[in-house]
Amino acid sequence: MEYSYRITKYKYLSFSGRLRSPSSEWTSFSEFDGADDLRMKEYLSVENEYISLALFLCKSFGVGNLRIKELEKNNNTEDDIYEGALFSVSELPRLVGSILRESFWCKLIGDDIEFHFGYDYYMYFVSNKDACDFILNSGTKLFTQEYLSPYMID
């Protein structure tokens, strides 16, 4: 795949070029264990931004199905999640939500696109064609930059 983008809620760059947040900002769903309703509402709003952008990109690229690749399960992984499973894009909210909540890890692979997920709430979008215009027109509040996904296989 020729194009790769890093997508995140963070908007600050460190001196090394790594995106970061103020030290008081959350970086993982695990920080919401026992959180009050207001904090959980904040989390869900950000999670929905990721899901909405992923849905928008699938629609923009004409992708109807995504396959699970390189699955890493844990104890709370749903039974229908397995290596090679094919899901309709309509299942994307559940899949992306579960990945962001660290229920399991995988790549989501479609025709001409891939979604990879990293630590600290990073999502990578990889495609065969330039997605800059699509992302700009998506209305997302997430920060996006061209960046090689660390989960790409050479």
N, CA and C atoms as an extended XYZ file, in Angstrom:
462
Properties=species:S:1:pos:R:3:atomname:S:1:resname:S:1:resid:I:1 pbc="F F F"
N         0.847       -1.174        0.000 N   MET     1
C         0.000        0.000        0.000 CA  MET     1
C         0.899        1.245        0.000 C   MET     1
N         0.494        2.205       -0.766 N   GLU     2
C         1.344        3.363       -1.002 CA  GLU     2
C         1.166        4.496        0.007 C   GLU     2
N        -0.029        4.688        0.544 N   TYR     3
C        -0.314        5.824        1.425 CA  TYR     3
C        -0.615        5.349        2.839 C   TYR     3
N        -0.122        6.088        3.806 N   SER     4
C        -0.313        5.716        5.204 CA  SER     4
C        -0.497        6.989        6.035 C   SER     4
N        -1.461        6.942        6.955 N   TYR     5
C        -1.797        8.100        7.781 CA  TYR     5
C        -1.921        7.688        9.245 C   TYR     5
N        -1.477        8.550       10.118 N   ARG     6
C        -1.675        8.357       11.560 CA  ARG     6
C        -2.818        9.280       11.969 C   ARG     6
N        -3.786        8.710       12.662 N   ILE     7
C        -4.976        9.430       13.080 CA  ILE     7
C        -5.070        9.339       14.598 C   ILE     7
N        -5.265       10.486       15.241 N   THR     8
C        -5.283       10.488       16.692 CA  THR     8
C        -6.054       11.675       17.247 C   THR     8
N        -6.405       11.584       18.488 N   LYS     9
C        -7.063       12.681       19.188 CA  LYS     9
C        -6.050       13.721       19.654 C   LYS     9
N        -4.767       13.397       19.631 N   TYR    10
C        -3.721       14.301       20.117 CA  TYR    10
C        -3.406       15.367       19.081 C   TYR    10
N        -3.122       16.545       19.547 N   LYS    11
C        -2.846       17.652       18.632 CA  LYS    11
C        -1.518       18.338       18.923 C   LYS    11
N        -0.731       17.804       19.837 N   TYR    12
C         0.528       18.424       20.221 CA  TYR    12
C         1.685       17.540       19.787 C   TYR    12
N         2.727       18.151       19.240 N   LEU    13
C         3.911       17.418       18.835 CA  LEU    13
C         5.024       17.618       19.853 C   LEU    13
N         5.708       16.541       20.198 N   SER    14
C         6.887       16.649       21.059 CA  SER    14
C         8.075       17.052       20.189 C   SER    14
N         9.208       17.310       20.804 N   PHE    15
C        10.398       17.671       20.041 CA  PHE    15
C        10.821       16.555       19.088 C   PHE    15
N        10.518       15.308       19.446 N   SER    16
C        10.893       14.182       18.590 CA  SER    16
C         9.888       13.942       17.467 C   SER    16
N         8.797       14.727       17.437 N   GLY    17
C         7.789       14.567       16.396 CA  GLY    17
C         6.661       13.635       16.772 C   GLY    17
N         6.695       13.087       17.962 N   ARG    18
C         5.632       12.196       18.425 CA  ARG    18
C         4.446       13.035       18.890 C   ARG    18
N         3.276       12.644       18.459 N   LEU    19
C         2.076       13.322       18.931 CA  LEU    19
C         1.858       12.986       20.391 C   LEU    19
N         1.435       13.956       21.153 N   ARG    20
C         1.203       13.717       22.573 CA  ARG    20
C         0.068       14.598       23.053 C   ARG    20
N        -0.345       14.343       24.253 N   SER    21
C        -1.395       15.129       24.872 CA  SER    21
C        -0.846       15.752       26.141 C   SER    21
N        -1.562       16.720       26.687 N   PRO    22
C        -1.162       17.204       28.008 CA  PRO    22
C        -1.141       16.031       28.987 C   PRO    22
N        -0.309       16.082       29.995 N   SER    23
C        -0.132       14.947       30.903 CA  SER    23
C        -1.420       14.534       31.603 C   SER    23
N        -2.387       15.421       31.686 N   SER    24
C        -3.637       15.087       32.369 CA  SER    24
C        -4.636       14.374       31.452 C   SER    24
N        -4.344       14.258       30.159 N   GLU    25
C        -5.275       13.658       29.218 CA  GLU    25
C        -5.126       12.136       29.205 C   GLU    25
N        -6.208       11.430       28.999 N   TRP    26
C        -6.199        9.975       28.983 CA  TRP    26
C        -5.602        9.438       27.681 C   TRP    26
N        -5.047        8.227       27.767 N   THR    27
C        -4.433        7.583       26.603 CA  THR    27
C        -4.974        6.175       26.353 C   THR    27
N        -5.889        5.720       27.208 N   SER    28
C        -6.374        4.354       27.090 CA  SER    28
C        -7.750        4.235       27.745 C   SER    28
N        -8.553        3.308       27.238 N   PHE    29
C        -9.867        3.050       27.825 CA  PHE    29
C        -9.743        2.563       29.265 C   PHE    29
N        -8.651        1.892       29.593 N   SER    30
C        -8.478        1.353       30.947 CA  SER    30
C        -8.508        2.455       32.009 C   SER    30
N        -8.237        3.693       31.620 N   GLU    31
C        -8.280        4.814       32.561 CA  GLU    31
C        -9.705        5.210       32.932 C   GLU    31
N       -10.704        4.594       32.298 N   PHE    32
C       -12.098        4.936       32.554 CA  PHE    32
C       -12.804        3.937       33.449 C   PHE    32
N       -12.070        2.971       33.989 N   ASP    33
C       -12.652        1.992       34.898 CA  ASP    33
C       -13.239        2.732       36.097 C   ASP    33
N       -14.534        2.629       36.258 N   GLY    34
C       -15.199        3.305       37.372 CA  GLY    34
C       -15.378        4.799       37.170 C   GLY    34
N       -15.230        5.265       35.953 N   ALA    35
C       -15.335        6.699       35.673 CA  ALA    35
C       -16.769        7.180       35.833 C   ALA    35
N       -16.905        8.449       36.183 N   ASP    36
C       -18.239        9.032       36.306 CA  ASP    36
C       -18.852        9.223       34.914 C   ASP    36
N       -20.138        9.528       34.889 N   ASP    37
C       -20.867        9.655       33.628 CA  ASP    37
C       -20.288       10.732       32.710 C   ASP    37
N       -19.842       11.828       33.276 N   LEU    38
C       -19.297       12.916       32.468 CA  LEU    38
C       -18.011       12.488       31.756 C   LEU    38
N       -17.118       11.811       32.495 N   ARG    39
C       -15.875       11.333       31.872 CA  ARG    39
C       -16.160       10.255       30.828 C   ARG    39
N       -17.125        9.385       31.114 N   MET    40
C       -17.460        8.335       30.158 CA  MET    40
C       -18.078        8.953       28.898 C   MET    40
N       -18.851        9.982       29.051 N   LYS    41
C       -19.430       10.687       27.906 CA  LYS    41
C       -18.306       11.278       27.041 C   LYS    41
N       -17.285       11.829       27.682 N   GLU    42
C       -16.120       12.353       26.970 CA  GLU    42
C       -15.441       11.241       26.178 C   GLU    42
N       -15.233       10.078       26.826 N   TYR    43
C       -14.597        8.958       26.148 CA  TYR    43
C       -15.416        8.541       24.922 C   TYR    43
N       -16.716        8.358       25.101 N   LEU    44
C       -17.571        7.890       24.014 CA  LEU    44
C       -17.581        8.869       22.845 C   LEU    44
N       -17.509       10.150       23.132 N   SER    45
C       -17.459       11.159       22.079 CA  SER    45
C       -16.205       10.973       21.216 C   SER    45
N       -15.064       10.742       21.851 N   VAL    46
C       -13.814       10.547       21.106 CA  VAL    46
C       -13.852        9.214       20.364 C   VAL    46
N       -14.305        8.164       21.017 N   GLU    47
C       -14.402        6.861       20.364 CA  GLU    47
C       -15.279        6.970       19.116 C   GLU    47
N       -16.372        7.695       19.211 N   ASN    48
C       -17.272        7.861       18.070 CA  ASN    48
C       -16.619        8.632       16.924 C   ASN    48
N       -15.693        9.532       17.221 N   GLU    49
C       -14.949       10.222       16.165 CA  GLU    49
C       -14.134        9.224       15.344 C   GLU    49
N       -13.458        8.304       16.026 N   TYR    50
C       -12.674        7.280       15.332 CA  TYR    50
C       -13.587        6.399       14.480 C   TYR    50
N       -14.682        5.957       15.068 N   ILE    51
C       -15.620        5.083       14.352 CA  ILE    51
C       -16.205        5.804       13.144 C   ILE    51
N       -16.622        7.044       13.321 N   SER    52
C       -17.216        7.811       12.220 CA  SER    52
C       -16.231        8.009       11.075 C   SER    52
N       -14.982        8.306       11.414 N   LEU    53
C       -13.977        8.494       10.367 CA  LEU    53
C       -13.711        7.175        9.640 C   LEU    53
N       -13.623        6.075       10.366 N   ALA    54
C       -13.408        4.770        9.728 CA  ALA    54
C       -14.570        4.437        8.791 C   ALA    54
N       -15.792        4.674        9.227 N   LEU    55
C       -16.960        4.438        8.369 CA  LEU    55
C       -16.915        5.332        7.128 C   LEU    55
N       -16.583        6.598        7.324 N   PHE    56
C       -16.504        7.547        6.222 CA  PHE    56
C       -15.457        7.101        5.197 C   PHE    56
N       -14.297        6.666        5.674 N   LEU    57
C       -13.240        6.223        4.764 CA  LEU    57
C       -13.646        4.972        4.002 C   LEU    57
N       -14.302        4.038        4.673 N   CYS    58
C       -14.776        2.833        3.972 CA  CYS    58
C       -15.763        3.220        2.875 C   CYS    58
N       -16.686        4.110        3.198 N   LYS    59
C       -17.660        4.564        2.202 CA  LYS    59
C       -16.957        5.279        1.047 C   LYS    59
N       -16.019        6.152        1.371 N   SER    60
C       -15.299        6.916        0.347 CA  SER    60
C       -14.505        6.024       -0.597 C   SER    60
N       -13.990        4.907       -0.072 N   PHE    61
C       -13.201        3.983       -0.885 CA  PHE    61
C       -14.052        2.842       -1.457 C   PHE    61
N       -15.355        2.866       -1.182 N   GLY    62
C       -16.244        1.832       -1.711 CA  GLY    62
C       -16.021        0.461       -1.117 C   GLY    62
N       -15.581        0.418        0.132 N   VAL    63
C       -15.299       -0.852        0.806 CA  VAL    63
C       -16.540       -1.311        1.570 C   VAL    63
N       -16.979       -2.541        1.302 N   GLY    64
C       -18.163       -3.077        1.965 CA  GLY    64
C       -17.861       -4.096        3.043 C   GLY    64
N       -16.655       -4.676        3.000 N   ASN    65
C       -16.284       -5.714        3.962 CA  ASN    65
C       -14.845       -5.512        4.419 C   ASN    65
N       -14.599       -5.936        5.646 N   LEU    66
C       -13.249       -5.905        6.206 CA  LEU    66
C       -12.951       -7.258        6.831 C   LEU    66
N       -11.710       -7.700        6.673 N   ARG    67
C       -11.279       -8.994        7.208 CA  ARG    67
C       -10.334       -8.780        8.380 C   ARG    67
N       -10.443       -9.633        9.388 N   ILE    68
C        -9.549       -9.586       10.546 CA  ILE    68
C        -8.240      -10.272       10.185 C   ILE    68
N        -7.153       -9.590       10.489 N   LYS    69
C        -5.817      -10.117       10.180 CA  LYS    69
C        -4.913       -9.898       11.390 C   LYS    69
N        -4.029      -10.849       11.648 N   GLU    70
C        -3.047      -10.782       12.736 CA  GLU    70
C        -3.708      -10.587       14.100 C   GLU    70
N        -4.759      -11.311       14.334 N   LEU    71
C        -5.553      -11.202       15.561 CA  LEU    71
C        -4.749      -11.565       16.805 C   LEU    71
N        -4.893      -10.745       17.820 N   GLU    72
C        -4.360      -11.022       19.154 CA  GLU    72
C        -5.541      -10.944       20.120 C   GLU    72
N        -5.979      -12.118       20.572 N   LYS    73
C        -7.141      -12.196       21.467 CA  LYS    73
C        -6.725      -12.014       22.922 C   LYS    73
N        -7.700      -11.683       23.741 N   ASN    74
C        -7.534      -11.772       25.183 CA  ASN    74
C        -8.800      -12.378       25.770 C   ASN    74
N        -8.933      -12.367       27.069 N   ASN    75
C       -10.037      -13.071       27.724 CA  ASN    75
C       -11.419      -12.534       27.395 C   ASN    75
N       -11.547      -11.259       27.019 N   ASN    76
C       -12.879      -10.736       26.733 CA  ASN    76
C       -13.145      -10.573       25.233 C   ASN    76
N       -12.495      -11.353       24.387 N   THR    77
C       -12.733      -11.297       22.950 CA  THR    77
C       -14.001      -12.075       22.621 C   THR    77
N       -14.869      -11.453       21.826 N   GLU    78
C       -16.117      -12.096       21.432 CA  GLU    78
C       -15.840      -13.358       20.614 C   GLU    78
N       -16.775      -14.328       20.669 N   ASP    79
C       -16.589      -15.614       19.991 CA  ASP    79
C       -16.526      -15.501       18.469 C   ASP    79
N       -17.197      -14.497       17.889 N   ASP    80
C       -17.211      -14.393       16.430 CA  ASP    80
C       -15.992      -13.656       15.874 C   ASP    80
N       -15.057      -13.304       16.754 N   ILE    81
C       -13.819      -12.646       16.332 CA  ILE    81
C       -12.742      -13.728       16.209 C   ILE    81
N       -12.292      -13.981       14.993 N   TYR    82
C       -11.241      -14.972       14.761 CA  TYR    82
C       -10.449      -14.565       13.519 C   TYR    82
N        -9.253      -15.104       13.415 N   GLU    83
C        -8.362      -14.794       12.289 CA  GLU    83
C        -9.065      -15.105       10.975 C   GLU    83
N        -9.092      -14.112       10.089 N   GLY    84
C        -9.690      -14.295        8.774 CA  GLY    84
C       -11.181      -14.014        8.701 C   GLY    84
N       -11.820      -13.742        9.828 N   ALA    85
C       -13.267      -13.468        9.821 CA  ALA    85
C       -13.559      -12.252        8.954 C   ALA    85
N       -14.617      -12.338        8.185 N   LEU    86
C       -15.028      -11.261        7.291 CA  LEU    86
C       -16.270      -10.589        7.867 C   LEU    86
N       -16.221       -9.262        7.970 N   PHE    87
C       -17.330       -8.498        8.535 CA  PHE    87
C       -17.776       -7.423        7.563 C   PHE    87
N       -19.067       -7.201        7.535 N   SER    88
C       -19.631       -6.087        6.792 CA  SER    88
C       -19.201       -4.787        7.468 C   SER    88
N       -19.086       -3.725        6.691 N   VAL    89
C       -18.736       -2.417        7.250 CA  VAL    89
C       -19.773       -1.991        8.296 C   VAL    89
N       -20.975       -2.504        8.219 N   SER    90
C       -21.988       -2.172        9.231 CA  SER    90
C       -21.574       -2.649       10.625 C   SER    90
N       -20.640       -3.600       10.703 N   GLU    91
C       -20.119       -4.089       11.981 CA  GLU    91
C       -18.937       -3.262       12.486 C   GLU    91
N       -18.500       -2.293       11.690 N   LEU    92
C       -17.322       -1.507       12.039 CA  LEU    92
C       -17.436       -0.800       13.394 C   LEU    92
N       -18.573       -0.213       13.740 N   PRO    93
C       -18.650        0.427       15.066 CA  PRO    93
C       -18.315       -0.534       16.211 C   PRO    93
N       -18.821       -1.749       16.148 N   ARG    94
C       -18.525       -2.738       17.196 CA  ARG    94
C       -17.058       -3.137       17.173 C   ARG    94
N       -16.511       -3.391       15.989 N   LEU    95
C       -15.126       -3.836       15.877 CA  LEU    95
C       -14.155       -2.757       16.341 C   LEU    95
N       -14.286       -1.545       15.788 N   VAL    96
C       -13.374       -0.462       16.164 CA  VAL    96
C       -13.524       -0.140       17.649 C   VAL    96
N       -14.756       -0.092       18.144 N   GLY    97
C       -14.974        0.162       19.569 CA  GLY    97
C       -14.288       -0.874       20.442 C   GLY    97
N       -14.397       -2.138       20.079 N   SER    98
C       -13.766       -3.202       20.864 CA  SER    98
C       -12.251       -3.135       20.812 C   SER    98
N       -11.708       -2.789       19.649 N   ILE    99
C       -10.253       -2.652       19.534 CA  ILE    99
C        -9.762       -1.485       20.375 C   ILE    99
N       -10.438       -0.347       20.272 N   LEU   100
C       -10.036        0.827       21.055 CA  LEU   100
C       -10.166        0.576       22.557 C   LEU   100
N       -11.095       -0.296       22.939 N   ARG   101
C       -11.277       -0.636       24.361 CA  ARG   101
C       -10.384       -1.797       24.784 C   ARG   101
N        -9.513       -2.215       23.881 N   GLU   102
C        -8.496       -3.228       24.153 CA  GLU   102
C        -9.065       -4.605       24.460 C   GLU   102
N       -10.236       -4.918       23.858 N   SER   103
C       -10.809       -6.252       23.989 CA  SER   103
C       -10.041       -7.260       23.149 C   SER   103
N        -9.439       -6.798       22.070 N   PHE   104
C        -8.566       -7.592       21.220 CA  PHE   104
C        -7.807       -6.616       20.332 C   PHE   104
N        -6.817       -7.135       19.590 N   TRP   105
C        -6.081       -6.306       18.635 CA  TRP   105
C        -6.050       -7.047       17.312 C   TRP   105
N        -6.158       -6.296       16.236 N   CYS   106
C        -6.017       -6.865       14.904 CA  CYS   106
C        -5.866       -5.737       13.902 C   CYS   106
N        -5.572       -6.120       12.686 N   LYS   107
C        -5.685       -5.210       11.553 CA  LYS   107
C        -7.033       -5.500       10.905 C   LYS   107
N        -7.660       -4.471       10.382 N   LEU   108
C        -8.881       -4.633        9.599 CA  LEU   108
C        -8.512       -4.348        8.154 C   LEU   108
N        -8.680       -5.358        7.300 N   ILE   109
C        -8.188       -5.308        5.932 CA  ILE   109
C        -9.359       -5.347        4.960 C   ILE   109
N        -9.371       -4.400        4.037 N   GLY   110
C       -10.372       -4.375        2.979 CA  GLY   110
C        -9.696       -4.241        1.634 C   GLY   110
N       -10.500       -4.193        0.591 N   ASP   111
C        -9.941       -3.963       -0.741 CA  ASP   111
C        -9.341       -2.565       -0.774 C   ASP   111
N        -8.078       -2.475       -0.993 N   ASP   112
C        -7.348       -1.215       -1.152 CA  ASP   112
C        -7.176       -0.388        0.117 C   ASP   112
N        -7.622       -0.872        1.276 N   ILE   113
C        -7.436       -0.117        2.522 CA  ILE   113
C        -7.126       -1.059        3.679 C   ILE   113
N        -6.525       -0.495        4.727 N   GLU   114
C        -6.294       -1.224        5.974 CA  GLU   114
C        -6.417       -0.233        7.132 C   GLU   114
N        -6.883       -0.726        8.266 N   PHE   115
C        -6.852        0.017        9.523 CA  PHE   115
C        -5.963       -0.748       10.491 C   PHE   115
N        -5.006       -0.051       11.090 N   HIS   116
C        -4.130       -0.615       12.122 CA  HIS   116
C        -4.343        0.222       13.379 C   HIS   116
N        -4.142       -0.373       14.518 N   PHE   117
C        -4.357        0.333       15.784 CA  PHE   117
C        -3.114        0.208       16.648 C   PHE   117
N        -2.728        1.321       17.254 N   GLY   118
C        -1.522        1.338       18.059 CA  GLY   118
C        -1.796        1.701       19.500 C   GLY   118
N        -0.762        1.581       20.305 N   TYR   119
C        -0.846        1.984       21.706 CA  TYR   119
C        -1.164        3.469       21.802 C   TYR   119
N        -1.651        3.875       22.926 N   ASP   120
C        -1.926        5.285       23.220 CA  ASP   120
C        -2.967        5.887       22.286 C   ASP   120
N        -3.872        5.045       21.809 N   TYR   121
C        -5.030        5.519       21.050 CA  TYR   121
C        -4.679        6.069       19.665 C   TYR   121
N        -3.751        5.414       18.978 N   TYR   122
C        -3.443        5.758       17.594 CA  TYR   122
C        -4.204        4.825       16.660 C   TYR   122
N        -4.676        5.365       15.550 N   MET   123
C        -5.256        4.551       14.480 CA  MET   123
C        -4.495        4.924       13.207 C   MET   123
N        -4.154        3.926       12.424 N   TYR   124
C        -3.455        4.145       11.164 CA  TYR   124
C        -4.372        3.714       10.028 C   TYR   124
N        -4.412        4.530        8.991 N   PHE   125
C        -5.189        4.213        7.801 CA  PHE   125
C        -4.205        4.087        6.647 C   PHE   125
N        -4.264        2.965        5.960 N   VAL   126
C        -3.338        2.666        4.878 CA  VAL   126
C        -4.177        2.388        3.630 C   VAL   126
N        -3.754        2.961        2.502 N   SER   127
C        -4.557        2.796        1.292 CA  SER   127
C        -3.686        2.802        0.036 C   SER   127
N        -4.307        2.402       -1.064 N   ASN   128
C        -3.624        2.394       -2.363 CA  ASN   128
C        -3.713        3.730       -3.081 C   ASN   128
N        -4.558        4.643       -2.559 N   LYS   129
C        -4.623        5.967       -3.169 CA  LYS   129
C        -4.674        7.031       -2.086 C   LYS   129
N        -4.327        8.227       -2.469 N   ASP   130
C        -4.252        9.359       -1.546 CA  ASP   130
C        -5.624        9.606       -0.905 C   ASP   130
N        -5.651        9.681        0.414 N   ALA   131
C        -6.895        9.888        1.145 CA  ALA   131
C        -6.996       11.279        1.757 C   ALA   131
N        -6.034       12.151        1.492 N   CYS   132
C        -6.030       13.484        2.122 CA  CYS   132
C        -7.336       14.232        1.901 C   CYS   132
N        -7.821       14.280        0.652 N   ASP   133
C        -9.061       15.004        0.380 CA  ASP   133
C       -10.251       14.369        1.103 C   ASP   133
N       -10.292       13.044        1.148 N   PHE   134
C       -11.379       12.373        1.854 CA  PHE   134
C       -11.370       12.755        3.337 C   PHE   134
N       -10.189       12.696        3.941 N   ILE   135
C       -10.068       12.993        5.370 CA  ILE   135
C       -10.427       14.450        5.641 C   ILE   135
N        -9.944       15.366        4.799 N   LEU   136
C       -10.271       16.783        4.971 CA  LEU   136
C       -11.766       17.037        4.865 C   LEU   136
N       -12.453       16.299        4.004 N   ASN   137
C       -13.891       16.483        3.804 CA  ASN   137
C       -14.753       15.688        4.784 C   ASN   137
N       -14.123       14.938        5.660 N   SER   138
C       -14.879       14.086        6.587 CA  SER   138
C       -15.490       14.872        7.737 C   SER   138
N       -14.936       16.035        8.046 N   GLY   139
C       -15.417       16.815        9.185 CA  GLY   139
C       -14.905       16.307       10.520 C   GLY   139
N       -13.932       15.428       10.506 N   THR   140
C       -13.419       14.856       11.749 CA  THR   140
C       -12.711       15.898       12.604 C   THR   140
N       -12.755       15.694       13.907 N   LYS   141
C       -12.015       16.527       14.852 CA  LYS   141
C       -10.648       15.907       15.167 C   LYS   141
N       -10.400       14.725       14.618 N   LEU   142
C        -9.150       14.020       14.883 CA  LEU   142
C        -8.015       14.624       14.061 C   LEU   142
N        -6.800       14.531       14.602 N   PHE   143
C        -5.604       15.029       13.933 CA  PHE   143
C        -5.067       13.924       13.033 C   PHE   143
N        -4.804       14.263       11.780 N   THR   144
C        -4.317       13.283       10.814 CA  THR   144
C        -3.057       13.809       10.148 C   THR   144
N        -2.078       12.930        9.987 N   GLN   145
C        -0.865       13.295        9.268 CA  GLN   145
C        -0.369       12.091        8.483 C   GLN   145
N         0.309       12.366        7.378 N   GLU   146
C         0.929       11.281        6.643 CA  GLU   146
C         2.010       10.701        7.533 C   GLU   146
N         1.971        9.391        7.714 N   TYR   147
C         2.885        8.745        8.652 CA  TYR   147
C         2.847        7.250        8.366 C   TYR   147
N         3.995        6.631        8.243 N   LEU   148
C         4.058        5.203        7.942 CA  LEU   148
C         3.604        4.386        9.144 C   LEU   148
N         2.614        3.552        8.943 N   SER   149
C         2.135        2.685       10.021 CA  SER   149
C         3.250        1.754       10.469 C   SER   149
N         3.484        1.677       11.777 N   PRO   150
C         4.511        0.755       12.273 CA  PRO   150
C         4.090       -0.703       12.145 C   PRO   150
N         2.850       -0.954       11.724 N   TYR   151
C         2.338       -2.315       11.595 CA  TYR   151
C         2.328       -2.801       10.163 C   TYR   151
N         2.963       -2.049        9.273 N   MET   152
C         3.054       -2.478        7.879 CA  MET   152
C         4.178       -3.499        7.762 C   MET   152
N         3.959       -4.463        6.922 N   ILE   153
C         4.972       -5.494        6.664 CA  ILE   153
C         5.674       -5.126        5.367 C   ILE   153
N         6.989       -5.075        5.422 N   ASP   154
C         7.745       -4.741        4.201 CA  ASP   154
C         7.752       -5.901        3.236 C   ASP   154
